Amino acid sequence: MLRTMTVLAKTTTELGSESVRSLYDQLVVKAKEISHLQGIGGLLGWDQEVMMPTNSADSRANQLSALAGVIHAKETSSSLGSILEELEKRQAAQDLSSELNPFELANIRLSRKAYKAETLLPSELVQASASLTSKAVGAWAQARKESDYAKFAPYLEEQITLLRQKVGYQMKGGVCEEARKINEKARASLGLGEGDECYKGYYQALLDTYEPGFKVDRLNILFEDLKQNLVPLIAKIKAKNFQHDDAFLQSEWDVTKQKEFSHRVSERIGFDLESGRLDVSTHPFTGGAHSTDVRMTTRYTLTDLKEGITGTIHETGHSLYEQGRNKEYVDTPVSAALSLGVHESQSLLWERMVGLSKPFWTNTLPLLKEKFQEPSHEALQSVSVDHFFNAWNRVEPGYIRVEADEVTYGLHVVLRYEIEKALVEGDITVAEVPALWNAKMKEYLGLEVTEDRLGCLQDTHWAVGLIGYFPTYTLGSIYAVQIFAAAKEAIPNLDEHLAKGEFHVLKKWLNENIHQQGSLRESGDDLIFGLTGQHLDSSLYVKYLTEKYTKIYDL
């Protein structure tokens, strides 16, 4: 008979007599219980995107709301608070490094931070957010299908309102100090009192949720650097008025075969189908319940072979991170990804550094030719690796972020960042989003947006309340370049390994140096500095893009 350890609430006196190890063990039990409940939520979310019948939207909203309430109660329980308080007292009185290792100490730090943030939020707000998100996803999907932003706008308005409330509670509770400082400075400069409405600095708090320790001021500098360098690079490529011939890609590609090929590529890279699965959804994502149950999705288009392949490789990168989490500390905070920027670095490293490279296609192109041998794909059979590489890396501004080439991708992210920051901080209204989106697309990429589905309705992030998330995509791009450079220094002849299909060599290095490190470090910048000796540097990313595409386009 399986018995589960139960942690009963203890008095302060009782906890005071416990050993540090006993206190830590009790903390771990509680952390794992929360993780298991969050895993259930992960499965419900995956099902909502992949399998759930349309008419189930309201019932799923109620289920997710109820679950969110249970999780919030666990995350804010007085017994958890008492254990963390006692451990904090012990740390103030003595160095615990002789009793707990760095991973265990990190678990205490992360648990304390999460507890403080969650206890500031009323359970009613947490449940309202979960319920709204479930409904907003359905509204977004329908609005996107009909290309009608007005049908989604009310839900976005509600998301903004709830997010502002969350940040307000956290700022008052001392969780978001940097955000509070920004807000106080803005209030002073505007002559506003404590009761006056002012949302300046609120975006800083949201960004910190996804990229701990990263300041908006620094983000602005990085993104301005990218705009100053990428807009001219794109202009040079346009002025060249030349594209490598990609006629061999202009065809219809059997979706079943695309799925089979994508599954094969994912497995060869290292995705374990015994601990995960690959499905189809409107918006590709990676989720699931556990490192042994990773659910990723992609999407396929009959006339676009590249979308399905690159999307699958991208999500495989995310999935390898999840499957590669530290097994010794499974279901505890330290085993989780350090930040979304670091997580994104893993998907982009595989999608771009590997999946867009000549060594990768030296090995993979023969497999693609083997899969698509129909007369309609005769041109593919004769294409060389060099020709394929140049055509596969075609730069051409487009409307859809997830389909963008790596040169224009960063500007898609900058656009979203600028709009959502302005929304949260009250500089624009929800009604102004489509017009502003379209204007920035014209300014940055030279494109005229004619339909909402090709513009502000293409992503699911705002529907699920993930505001502050978008910048991590481009931060991930910058991380990826620096991490891959470190991998090439550490692994002799890495390109040769990739050209032979020996992807396990790179995967093993990433498992050890990124995935298993989890949240041991306090920020992504700390992780990168420890690995490469350099802080996050946008100039290295610009250098990578400039050198690669100067050669491809003979600029």
Secondary structure, DSSP 8 states (H G I E B T S, - for coil): -----------HHHHHTS-HHHHHHHHHHHHHHHHHHHHHHHHHHHHHHHT--GGGHHHHHHHHHHHHHHHHHHHT-HHHHHHHHHHHHHHHHS-GGGTS-HHHHHHHHHHHHHHHHHHTS-HHHHHHHHHHHHHHHHHHHHHHHHT-GGGTHHHHHHHHHHHHHHHHHHHHTTS-HHHHHHHHHHHHHHT--TTS---TTHHHHHHHHHSTT--HHHHHHHHHHHHHHHHHHHHHHHHHT-----GGG-S---HHHHHHHHHHHHHHHT--TTSEEEEE-SS--EEEEETTEEEEEE--BTTBHHHHHHHHHHHHHHHHHHHTS-GGGTTSGGGS-S-HHHHHHHHHIIIIIITTSHHHHHHHHHHHHHH--SGGGHHHHH--HHHHHHHHT-----S-GGG--TTTHHHHHHHHHHHHHHHHTTSS-GGGHHHHHHHHHHHHH------GGGTTTS-STTTTT-TT-THHHHHHHHHHHHHHHHHHHHSTTHHHHHHTT-THHHHHHHIIIIITTTT-SSSHHHHHHHHHSS---HHHHHHHHHHHHHHHHT-
